[in-house]
Amino acid sequence: MSDFDFGVAGWFNAWYKKFFREKWPLWLAALFMAISGIMAYGIATWSLARTVSGDNPYDQAKPLGTFLGLKELGGLIDNLLGKIGLPHYPFSGYIWPNGTVNFFRQLPNPMLEPTVGTMLGILFGGLIAALLAKEFALKVPLDKSEYGLAVSGGVLMGFGTIFMFGCPLASTTNTGAMGVQALLMVAGMTIGSYFGAKIIVWLEKRRMSMSLAFADGAGYRPLMHFEKTRTIWPRLPETADGGEPGSIRYQPYLAIGLVLVMIAVLFRFGNMGYPALALSFAAATLTGFAMQRGGICFAHAYREPFLSGFADMSRAIAFLYILLILGFLPMKLLAAASPDLAYAEIFAVSPAGIGIVLGGALFGIGMALNGACVSDSLWRTAEGQVKIWIGLLTLICVSSWLFPMRNEPWFKHYFAPYGSHNIRNVYLPHILHSYPLAVVLMIGVIVLWALMMTWFSGRTFKKYMEG
């Protein structure tokens, strides 16, 4: 090997290993997620300007979120399954803040719903990251009872996402948008994750007591291995000198092929008149890539301080929240000064009420049991984790089936009474009559939440150390 080969090859291999093979620090993954989230918000603002001007009423990009995408994908799944009989409900477009003006038309195809693109983008980004790192593998739980946790978690998350108008990824965007809904979502998911962790601890204690009761000469044999998996494909060679199987060795090349296909498809979408959707998908892909490389998991951020005593993920999510608050602010101020972009100022703000806290609590319990929320499930599905597949499909079908309930007058009256007629009533800068106060309040609440989760993690860890 020449000196030139050694220098260039060595530099490239070290760079590739650092960026694509090794796990990123949580703060770096959160930073990349914030950048992609800010990009998505900017693309959505630009998309709104084009739609209002009449350039293309169907090119409707949105900030990062999965709520309406769950409904659309669920409708497609329901139609494919057929015999279940769950209906598909087409997207009805945006509603202007006063509830009367609507610049948007009915989408001609459910796949043009931008949050469907967000979900597929996160899935695609997670798959590319997993392949580049040679981490794609089909993994099944060691204990079959994990499937029951996935189904029950999916059902609870399906109910929860309807009541709280979103998922943890939507909570990040809503936090950056400075809506009251975000504060209620964080509170509800924290409460639910606390009780979800308690359920998991109870299940583990029950497992241990049963294993002791039925122990034989073979010694301790656990009946349930919580979130422990075994790889069923690809199979590694039995000896170290067996070499790396082709199913692992060629994964990076497959990832490069997928990236090239994605670029070609996005260019095609742009030429067809959907540039905002194409750019929004690219931003979601970056989000999925960053989540997989850093192992960012909202479920762990909310659950682990109560379960294992670790709060690093909680602090990373708090860092993400704060970056989005600061990153969205310039675009919000720009939209506030432009009558044609009035709606962009309050993108991602949703109605609020007791239903948000209730839904957050149900969702928190569900994602604690399943071990992943919607966005977590997408990139972990791309890694090949079978349990997560089941929880995600359950969540999609349940939320799609329940979706019409959120449009019922009784639902809005009891569970989301604030902001249903004028969304600005739950927009903090409008409530406080000050952008600086709203920013300080949101950041202050997030910092307090991170400190509280850190305190709980220390309390949990101390309890374990004391036995």
C-alpha positions as CSV (number, residue, x, y, z in Angstrom):
1,M,0.0,0.0,0.0
2,S,1.4,3.4,-1.0
3,D,1.6,6.4,1.3
4,F,-1.2,8.0,-0.8
5,D,-3.4,5.0,-0.4
6,F,-2.7,4.8,3.3
7,G,-3.5,8.5,3.8
8,V,-6.6,8.8,1.7
9,A,-8.0,5.3,2.6
10,G,-7.1,5.7,6.2
11,W,-8.8,9.2,6.4
12,F,-11.9,7.9,4.6
13,N,-12.2,4.8,6.7
14,A,-11.8,6.8,10.0
15,W,-14.4,9.4,8.8
16,Y,-16.8,6.7,7.7
17,K,-16.5,4.8,10.9
18,K,-17.0,7.9,13.0
19,F,-20.0,9.2,11.2
20,F,-21.8,6.0,9.9
21,R,-20.6,3.1,12.1
22,E,-20.3,4.5,15.6
23,K,-23.3,5.8,17.6
24,W,-23.5,9.5,17.7
25,P,-23.5,11.4,21.0
26,L,-27.1,12.2,22.0
27,W,-26.5,16.0,21.8
28,L,-25.3,15.6,18.2
29,A,-28.3,13.6,17.1
30,A,-30.6,16.1,18.8
31,L,-28.9,18.9,16.9
32,F,-29.3,17.2,13.6
33,M,-33.0,16.5,14.4
34,A,-33.5,20.2,15.3
35,I,-31.9,21.3,12.0
36,S,-34.2,19.0,10.0
37,G,-37.2,20.1,12.0
38,I,-36.4,23.8,11.3
39,M,-35.9,22.9,7.6
40,A,-39.3,21.2,7.6
41,Y,-41.0,24.3,9.2
42,G,-39.4,26.6,6.7
43,I,-40.5,24.4,3.8
44,A,-44.0,24.3,5.2
45,T,-44.0,28.2,5.4
46,W,-42.8,28.4,1.8
47,S,-45.4,25.8,0.7
48,L,-48.2,27.9,2.3
49,A,-47.1,31.0,0.4
50,R,-47.3,29.0,-2.9
51,T,-50.7,27.5,-2.0
52,V,-52.2,30.9,-1.0
53,S,-50.9,32.5,-4.2
54,G,-52.6,29.6,-6.2
55,D,-49.3,28.2,-7.7
56,N,-50.1,24.7,-6.5
57,P,-53.0,24.0,-4.0
58,Y,-51.9,20.3,-3.7
59,D,-48.3,20.9,-2.8
60,Q,-49.0,21.1,1.0
61,A,-45.9,20.5,3.1
62,K,-46.2,20.6,6.9
63,P,-43.8,20.7,9.8
64,L,-42.7,17.3,11.1
65,G,-45.5,15.3,12.6
66,T,-47.2,11.9,12.1
67,F,-50.8,12.5,13.3
68,L,-52.7,12.7,9.9
69,G,-50.2,10.3,8.4
70,L,-51.3,7.7,10.8
71,K,-54.9,8.2,9.6
72,E,-54.0,8.0,5.9
73,L,-51.7,5.0,6.2
74,G,-54.2,3.3,8.5
75,G,-56.9,3.9,5.9
76,L,-54.8,2.3,3.2
77,I,-54.0,-0.7,5.5
78,D,-57.7,-1.1,6.3
79,N,-58.6,-1.1,2.6
80,L,-56.0,-3.7,1.8
81,L,-57.1,-5.9,4.7
82,G,-60.7,-5.5,3.5
83,K,-62.4,-8.0,5.8
84,I,-61.8,-5.9,8.9
85,G,-64.2,-3.3,7.6
86,L,-62.4,-0.3,9.1
87,P,-63.2,2.8,6.8
88,H,-60.7,5.1,5.2
89,Y,-61.2,8.8,5.8
90,P,-59.7,11.2,3.2
91,F,-57.9,14.3,4.4
92,S,-60.2,17.3,4.4
93,G,-57.5,20.1,4.2
94,Y,-56.5,22.9,6.4
95,I,-58.9,25.2,8.1
96,W,-58.1,28.9,8.4
97,P,-57.8,30.2,12.0
98,N,-61.2,31.8,12.0
99,G,-62.8,28.6,10.8
100,T,-64.3,30.1,7.6
101,V,-61.5,30.6,5.0
102,N,-59.8,27.6,3.4
103,F,-57.2,28.2,0.8
104,F,-56.6,24.4,0.5
105,R,-58.3,21.8,-1.7
106,Q,-59.0,18.2,-1.1
107,L,-56.0,16.1,-1.7
108,P,-56.4,13.9,-4.8
109,N,-54.4,11.1,-3.3
110,P,-53.9,10.1,0.4
111,M,-50.2,9.6,-0.3
112,L,-50.0,13.3,-0.9
113,E,-50.8,14.0,2.8
114,P,-47.5,15.5,3.9
115,T,-47.3,13.7,7.2
116,V,-47.5,10.4,5.3
117,G,-44.3,11.6,3.7
118,T,-42.9,12.4,7.1
119,M,-43.5,8.9,8.3
120,L,-42.1,7.3,5.2
121,G,-39.1,9.7,5.3
122,I,-38.2,8.7,8.9
123,L,-38.5,5.1,8.0
124,F,-36.4,5.5,4.9
125,G,-33.8,7.6,6.8
126,G,-33.6,5.0,9.6
127,L,-33.2,2.2,7.0
128,I,-30.3,4.0,5.2
129,A,-28.5,4.7,8.5
130,A,-29.0,1.0,9.6
131,L,-27.6,-0.3,6.3
132,L,-24.6,2.0,6.3
133,A,-23.8,0.9,9.8
134,K,-24.4,-2.8,8.9
135,E,-27.0,-2.9,11.7
136,F,-30.1,-4.2,9.8
137,A,-31.2,-7.6,11.1
138,L,-34.4,-9.3,11.8
139,K,-34.8,-9.5,15.6
140,V,-37.5,-11.2,17.6
141,P,-38.2,-11.0,21.4
142,L,-36.7,-13.7,23.6
143,D,-40.1,-14.0,25.2
144,K,-43.3,-14.2,23.3
145,S,-45.2,-12.1,26.0
146,E,-43.4,-9.1,24.5
147,Y,-45.8,-9.4,21.6
148,G,-48.7,-8.9,24.0
149,L,-47.0,-5.7,25.3
150,A,-46.6,-4.5,21.7
151,V,-50.3,-5.0,20.9
152,S,-51.5,-3.5,24.2
153,G,-49.1,-0.6,23.8
154,G,-50.2,0.0,20.2
155,V,-53.9,0.1,21.3
156,L,-53.2,2.6,24.1
157,M,-51.1,4.7,21.8
158,G,-53.8,4.6,19.2
159,F,-56.4,6.0,21.6
160,G,-53.8,8.4,23.0
161,T,-52.9,10.0,19.7
162,I,-56.5,10.8,18.9
163,F,-57.1,12.5,22.2
164,M,-53.9,14.5,22.2
165,F,-53.9,15.3,18.5
166,G,-50.5,14.0,17.8
167,C,-47.5,12.0,19.0
168,P,-44.2,12.8,20.7
169,L,-42.7,14.0,17.4
170,A,-45.7,16.4,17.1
171,S,-44.9,17.5,20.6
172,T,-41.5,18.6,19.5
173,T,-42.9,20.7,16.6
174,N,-45.7,22.0,18.8
175,T,-43.2,23.0,21.5
176,G,-41.2,24.9,18.9
177,A,-44.5,26.5,17.7
178,M,-45.2,27.6,21.3
179,G,-48.7,26.1,21.6
180,V,-50.4,25.3,24.9
181,Q,-51.0,21.8,23.6
182,A,-47.2,21.1,23.8
183,L,-47.1,21.7,27.6
184,L,-50.1,19.5,28.1
185,M,-48.7,16.8,26.0
186,V,-45.4,16.8,27.9
187,A,-47.3,16.6,31.2
188,G,-49.6,13.9,30.1
189,M,-46.8,11.7,28.6
190,T,-44.7,12.1,31.7
191,I,-47.6,11.0,33.9
192,G,-48.4,8.0,31.6
193,S,-44.7,7.0,31.3
194,Y,-44.5,6.9,35.2
195,F,-47.4,4.5,35.4
196,G,-46.1,2.5,32.4
197,A,-42.8,2.1,34.2
198,K,-44.6,0.9,37.3
199,I,-46.5,-1.7,35.2
200,I,-43.2,-3.0,33.8
201,V,-41.6,-3.2,37.2
202,W,-44.7,-5.2,38.4
203,L,-44.4,-7.6,35.5
204,E,-40.7,-8.1,36.2
205,K,-41.4,-8.8,39.9
206,R,-44.1,-11.2,38.9
207,R,-41.7,-12.9,36.5
208,M,-39.0,-13.3,39.2
209,S,-41.4,-14.7,41.7
210,M,-42.8,-17.2,39.3
211,S,-39.3,-18.3,38.2
212,L,-38.3,-18.8,41.8
213,A,-41.5,-20.7,42.5
214,F,-40.9,-23.1,39.6
215,A,-37.1,-23.2,39.6
216,D,-35.7,-26.7,39.2
217,G,-32.2,-28.2,39.2
218,A,-31.3,-26.2,36.2
219,G,-31.4,-23.0,38.3
220,Y,-32.8,-19.6,37.4
221,R,-34.8,-19.5,34.1
222,P,-36.5,-16.2,33.5
223,L,-40.0,-16.5,31.9
224,M,-39.8,-13.0,30.4
225,H,-36.8,-11.1,29.1
226,F,-37.9,-7.5,28.9
227,E,-36.9,-6.0,25.5
228,K,-34.2,-8.6,25.0
229,T,-34.0,-9.9,21.4
230,R,-32.3,-12.6,19.4
231,T,-31.3,-12.2,15.7
232,I,-32.9,-14.7,13.3
233,W,-31.4,-13.1,10.2
234,P,-28.6,-12.8,9.1
235,R,-26.9,-15.6,10.9
236,L,-23.4,-15.0,12.0
237,P,-20.7,-17.6,11.4
238,E,-20.0,-19.9,14.4
239,T,-16.3,-19.1,14.3
240,A,-14.5,-15.8,14.2
241,D,-12.6,-16.7,11.0
242,G,-15.8,-17.5,9.2
243,G,-15.8,-14.1,7.6
244,E,-18.6,-11.5,7.3
245,P,-21.7,-12.9,5.6
246,G,-22.7,-11.2,2.3
247,S,-26.0,-10.1,3.8
248,I,-24.0,-7.9,6.2
249,R,-21.0,-7.0,4.0
250,Y,-23.1,-5.5,1.2
251,Q,-25.6,-3.5,3.3
252,P,-23.7,-0.2,2.8
253,Y,-23.9,-0.7,-1.0
254,L,-27.6,-1.2,-0.8
255,A,-27.9,2.0,1.2
256,I,-26.1,3.9,-1.5
257,G,-28.4,2.5,-4.1
258,L,-31.5,3.5,-2.0
259,V,-30.1,7.1,-1.7
260,L,-29.7,7.3,-5.5
261,V,-33.2,6.0,-6.0
262,M,-34.5,8.5,-3.4
263,I,-32.8,11.4,-5.2
264,A,-34.3,10.4,-8.5
265,V,-37.8,10.1,-7.1
266,L,-37.6,13.4,-5.3
267,F,-36.4,15.1,-8.5
268,R,-39.4,13.5,-10.3
269,F,-41.8,14.8,-7.6
270,G,-40.3,18.3,-8.0
271,N,-40.8,18.2,-11.7
272,M,-44.4,17.0,-11.3
273,G,-45.2,20.1,-9.2
274,Y,-44.6,18.9,-5.7
275,P,-41.3,20.4,-4.7
276,A,-42.4,21.2,-1.2
277,L,-43.4,17.6,-0.6
278,A,-40.1,16.4,-2.0
279,L,-38.1,18.7,0.3
280,S,-40.3,17.8,3.2
281,F,-39.6,14.1,2.6
282,A,-35.8,14.9,2.5
283,A,-36.0,16.7,5.8
284,A,-37.9,13.7,7.4
285,T,-35.2,11.4,6.0
286,L,-32.5,13.4,7.8
287,T,-34.6,13.1,11.0
288,G,-34.8,9.4,10.7
289,F,-31.1,9.1,9.9
290,A,-30.2,11.2,13.0
291,M,-32.6,9.3,15.3
292,Q,-31.1,5.9,14.2
293,R,-27.5,7.0,14.5
294,G,-28.0,8.6,18.0
295,G,-30.6,6.0,19.1
296,I,-32.9,8.9,19.9
297,C,-36.1,7.5,21.5
298,F,-38.9,9.5,23.0
299,A,-40.2,6.5,24.8
300,H,-36.9,6.1,26.6
301,A,-36.7,9.8,27.3
302,Y,-40.0,9.7,29.2
303,R,-39.8,6.2,30.6
304,E,-36.2,5.5,31.7
305,P,-36.0,8.0,34.6
306,F,-38.8,6.0,36.3
307,L,-37.6,2.6,35.1
308,S,-33.8,2.3,34.9
309,G,-32.6,5.6,36.4
310,F,-31.1,7.1,33.3
311,A,-32.0,10.6,32.1
312,D,-29.5,11.3,29.3
313,M,-32.2,10.8,26.7
314,S,-34.5,13.2,28.6
315,R,-31.9,15.9,28.6
316,A,-31.3,15.3,24.9
317,I,-35.0,15.7,24.1
318,A,-35.1,18.9,26.2
319,F,-32.1,20.2,24.2
320,L,-34.1,19.4,21.0
321,Y,-37.1,21.2,22.3
322,I,-35.1,24.4,23.1
323,L,-33.4,24.4,19.7
324,L,-36.7,24.2,17.9
325,I,-38.2,27.0,20.0
326,L,-35.3,29.3,19.0
327,G,-35.2,28.0,15.4
328,F,-38.9,28.5,14.6
329,L,-38.9,32.0,16.1
330,P,-37.5,34.0,13.1
331,M,-40.0,32.3,10.7
332,K,-42.9,33.0,13.1
333,L,-41.9,36.7,13.3
334,L,-41.7,36.8,9.5
335,A,-45.1,35.2,9.1
336,A,-46.6,37.6,11.7
337,A,-45.6,40.5,9.6
338,S,-47.1,39.1,6.4
339,P,-50.9,38.8,6.1
340,D,-50.6,36.2,3.4
341,L,-48.6,33.9,5.8
342,A,-50.8,34.5,8.8
343,Y,-51.5,30.7,9.2
344,A,-47.8,29.9,9.0
345,E,-47.3,31.8,12.3
346,I,-49.3,29.2,14.1
347,F,-48.3,26.0,12.2
348,A,-48.4,22.9,14.4
349,V,-50.5,24.6,17.1
350,S,-53.6,22.4,17.9
351,P,-56.6,22.7,20.1
352,A,-56.1,22.1,23.8
353,G,-58.1,20.8,26.8
354,I,-58.2,17.9,29.2
355,G,-58.2,15.5,26.3
356,I,-54.5,16.4,25.6
357,V,-53.5,15.3,29.2
358,L,-55.7,12.2,29.0
359,G,-54.4,11.3,25.6
360,G,-50.8,11.9,26.7
361,A,-51.2,9.7,29.7
362,L,-52.6,6.9,27.6
363,F,-49.9,7.3,25.0
364,G,-47.2,7.4,27.7
365,I,-48.4,4.1,29.2
366,G,-48.6,2.6,25.7
367,M,-45.1,3.7,24.5
368,A,-43.6,2.6,27.8
369,L,-45.0,-0.9,27.3
370,N,-44.2,-1.0,23.5
371,G,-40.8,0.6,24.1
372,A,-41.3,3.1,21.2
373,C,-43.6,5.8,20.1
374,V,-44.5,6.5,16.4
375,S,-41.3,8.1,15.2
376,D,-39.2,5.7,17.4
377,S,-41.1,2.8,15.9
378,L,-40.4,3.9,12.3
379,W,-36.6,3.9,12.6
380,R,-36.5,0.8,14.8
381,T,-38.8,-0.9,12.3
382,A,-36.2,0.0,9.7
383,E,-33.6,-1.9,11.8
384,G,-35.7,-5.0,11.6
385,Q,-37.2,-5.2,15.1
386,V,-40.3,-7.4,14.8
387,K,-41.9,-6.5,18.0
388,I,-41.9,-2.9,17.0
389,W,-43.6,-3.8,13.7
390,I,-46.5,-5.3,15.5
391,G,-46.9,-2.3,17.9
392,L,-46.7,0.2,15.0
393,L,-49.3,-1.6,12.8
394,T,-51.7,-1.9,15.8
395,L,-51.2,1.9,16.5
396,I,-51.9,2.8,12.8
397,C,-55.0,0.7,12.5
398,V,-56.5,1.8,15.9
399,S,-55.8,5.5,15.3
400,S,-57.3,5.3,11.8
401,W,-60.4,3.6,13.1
402,L,-60.9,6.2,15.8
403,F,-60.0,9.3,13.8
404,P,-63.6,10.5,13.0
405,M,-64.3,10.8,16.7
406,R,-62.1,13.9,17.0
407,N,-64.4,15.8,14.6
408,E,-67.5,15.1,16.6
409,P,-68.9,18.2,18.4
410,W,-69.1,16.4,21.8
411,F,-65.4,15.4,21.5
412,K,-64.3,19.0,20.9
413,H,-66.6,20.3,23.6
414,Y,-65.4,18.0,26.3
415,F,-61.8,17.2,25.4
416,A,-60.5,20.0,23.2
417,P,-62.7,23.1,23.9
418,Y,-59.9,25.7,23.7
419,G,-58.8,26.8,20.2
420,S,-61.3,24.7,18.3
421,H,-62.8,27.9,16.8
422,N,-59.8,30.2,16.9
423,I,-56.4,28.4,17.3
424,R,-54.7,31.7,18.4
425,N,-56.5,31.2,21.8
426,V,-54.0,28.5,22.6
427,Y,-50.9,30.2,21.0
428,L,-48.7,31.5,23.8
429,P,-47.4,34.7,22.1
430,H,-51.1,35.6,21.6
431,I,-52.0,34.8,25.2
432,L,-49.1,36.6,26.7
433,H,-49.0,39.4,24.0
434,S,-45.3,39.0,23.8
435,Y,-42.9,36.8,21.9
436,P,-40.0,37.2,24.4
437,L,-42.2,36.2,27.3
438,A,-43.5,33.1,25.4
439,V,-40.0,32.0,24.5
440,V,-38.8,32.4,28.1
441,L,-41.9,30.6,29.5
442,M,-41.5,27.6,27.1
443,I,-37.7,27.3,27.7
444,G,-38.2,27.6,31.4
445,V,-40.8,24.8,31.5
446,I,-38.6,22.5,29.4
447,V,-35.6,23.2,31.6
448,L,-37.7,22.4,34.7
449,W,-39.0,19.2,33.0
450,A,-35.4,18.1,32.3
451,L,-34.4,18.8,35.9
452,M,-37.4,16.9,37.2
453,M,-36.6,13.9,35.0
454,T,-33.0,14.0,36.2
455,W,-34.1,14.1,39.8
456,F,-36.4,11.2,39.3
457,S,-33.6,9.2,37.6
458,G,-31.4,9.8,40.6
459,R,-34.2,8.6,42.9
460,T,-34.8,5.5,40.8
461,F,-31.1,4.7,40.6
462,K,-30.6,5.1,44.4
463,K,-33.6,2.8,45.0
464,Y,-32.0,0.1,42.8
465,M,-28.6,0.5,44.5
466,E,-30.3,0.1,48.0
467,G,-32.0,-3.0,46.8
